[in-house]
C-alpha cells in the first residue's frame, strides 16, 4: 500500500474526519486530502513526524514492511538500516546518538545507516532537505567524496577536500558545500579545538517529494 492508502485506512479505522486528522497532525484538511488522493507524497521526515504523533512506528505509515502471514517465508532481498537522525546541508545540526527508526534498503546497497538531510547547501549534488542519504561507515574518504562528518556533537554532509603543505602533510581540511551561497567549513590549524571525525561515505540518496 502507498502512503495515501495507509493514511486513509488509518483515519477510517480510528473514526476520524479529515479535519480531525489534520488537527491531530498539525496540518490542514486540504493537505490530508491531497495525501489520500495521491496528489502529494510527503518526505520521509514528515512521515516520521506523523508516525510519532499517531504513536506508531515509521514502518506502519511508510508501508516499507508489510505484515507477513504467520508461517510465511519471506523471499525479500531487502534489509533494514537505522535512521540516525538529521544531518545538516548547511551549518551542522545536532544528530541523535541512537536510532529510533529504520528504513529498508536493497541487500546489495553497501550502507550501514541513513541520515535525513536538512538544508540546501548540497543541492548542487541533488541532495535536498528531507532526502534520505545512505552512509557506509568508514573513517576516511577520498578528496571530493561526500561524507557524513561529525563536528563535535553535530553532523553535516559535505564534500571533503584536504589542503596539504609542501611536505605533503594535511594542513587544513575543508568541508565543501555544492551550493555557492554557502562557505566551506575549515577544519584544522593551531587554534582548532573542535572534535572532528568522518563517520562514513555517502553512497546513495532516496529522494523525497513535496
Buried (B, 14 or more C-beta within 10 A) or exposed (E): EEBBEBBBEBBEEEEBEBEBBBBBBEBEBEBBBBBBEEEBBBBBBBBBBBBEEBEEBBBBBBBBBEEEEEEEEEEEEEEBBBBBBBBBBBEBBEBEEEBEBBBEBEEEEEBBBBBBBBBBBBBEBEBBBBBBBBBBEEEEBEEEBBBBBBBEEBBBBBBBBBEEEEEEEEEBBBBBBBBEEBEBBEBBEEEEEEEBEBBBBBBBBBEBEE
